[in-house]
Every structure is written in structure tokens, then in C-alpha cells.
Amino acid sequence: MSRQKEKQDAQLRKGEESMACDIESHQLPCRGFTLIELAMVLVIVGILMGIGSGMVGMLYSSIRLRQTRDSMDDNMQAIAGWASANNGLPQLSDFTSTVAKTQMDASTR
């Protein structure tokens, strides 16, 4: 068994020596990343971030559209409720006098 262990130790040492980086002899099997590999990773990450930022803009506009639709549905329900309670829609003169009394309309916000 000691022979097998010595053989395995010799193979490990040989593998460690072949993986060692000797700058003076210009051996290639050094550990680490080259600048080209790091640059490629940065380029890929940049592309993915660019695609992701475009998706965020589309998602934001979709959320705003959904909020506007919900607000319009609420307004339609309020008008329908008022119409059923008062047996009809308000007259134009009632509407303008109500708007004129309020200071917070869309143009003054």
C-alpha cells in the first residue's frame, strides 16, 4: 500500500508542478483570468443590463396604463352610482358650478 501512496503523491506533485506559473520560463498553464476574458464578461454584463433597462421602461409604462384604466373604471362607477341615486346624469350647469368651486383641478396641481 505504501507504494500506491507514494505513486499517488508523486502524481499529485507532478500535477502541482505542471499547474505552477513560472514567469521566467513562460509556461502557459497559469491559474487566473486574462484581460480578454474579463473584458468579455464585462461586455456581456453590459449588454444584459441594457436589455434589462429597456424592459423596466416598458414595465413602468404598463403599470401607469393599468393605473389609469383602474381610475377610469372607478370614475365610471361613481358616475353610474350618482345617476342611479339622482335619476339621471347631472346637468352641465351643475357640473360647471361644482368645478368652479373646487380649487384643486388638474391644471392647478
N, C-alpha and C positions, 0 to 999 in steps of 0.2 A: 504494500500500500504506500509506503514511503516513496517508491519510485513514481507512482502515479501522481502523488502530491508534488514531487519535485518537477515532474513534467508539466503539470498544470501551472505551477509557479513560474516556470521558465516561459511558458506560453503567455502568461499574464505580463511578465516583464517585457517580453518581446513586443506585445501589443501596446504597452505603455510607451515603449521607446519609439514605436512607429507613429504614435499619436502625438509625440512631443514636437514642439515647434522649435526648430533650430534655425534662427535667422541667418546665421553666418553661412550655413551650407545651403540655404534657400530651398529647404524641403517644403512641399506643399501641404501635407496633412496637418495643418494647424487648426486649432479649435477657435470658433468665433464667427462673426458675420463680416462680410466685406461691405464696403461702402455702397456698392451697386445693389446688394441685397437690401440694405437698409433704405436706400433711395426708392427702390421698387415698392417696399412696404408702405412708405410714406405717400407715394403716388396713389396706390390702391386705397389707402385710408382717405386721402383727399377726394378721390372720385366718389367713394361711398358717402362721405359727408355732404358732397354737392348734391347727390341724388336725394339724400335724406332731407336736406333743407328745402328742396323743391316740393317734397311730399308734405312737409309741415305747412307750407303756404297753402297748398290745396286743402289740407285738413282744416285749417283755420277758416278759410272761406266757406267750406261746407258747414262748419259749426255755426257761423254767422247766418247763413241761409236758413238753417234749421231753426235758429232762434227767431228770425224774422217771421217764418211761417207759423211758429207757435204763437207769437204775438198777434199775428193777423187772425188766427183761429180764436184767440181769447177775445179780440175786439168784435169779431162776428157774433160770438156767443153773447157778449154784452149787449150788442145792438138788438139781437133777437129777443133777449130777455126783456129789454126795455120796451120793445114793440109789443110783446105779448102782455106786459103789465099795463101799458097805456093804450092798448087797442090801436096801434099804428106807429109809424115812424114819426120822429119829430119834424116839425115844420122848419123851413130854412131860417125863419126869423128867430125861432127858439135856439137854434144851433149857433147862429152868429152872436146872439146876446150872451150865450154861455161862454163862447170862446173869447169874446171881448172882455169878460170879467176876469178871466184867468191870466196871470202874468207869465206862467211857465208854459209856453208853447214851444214847438220845435225850433223856431228861429231865435228864441232868446236863451236857449240852453247853452 
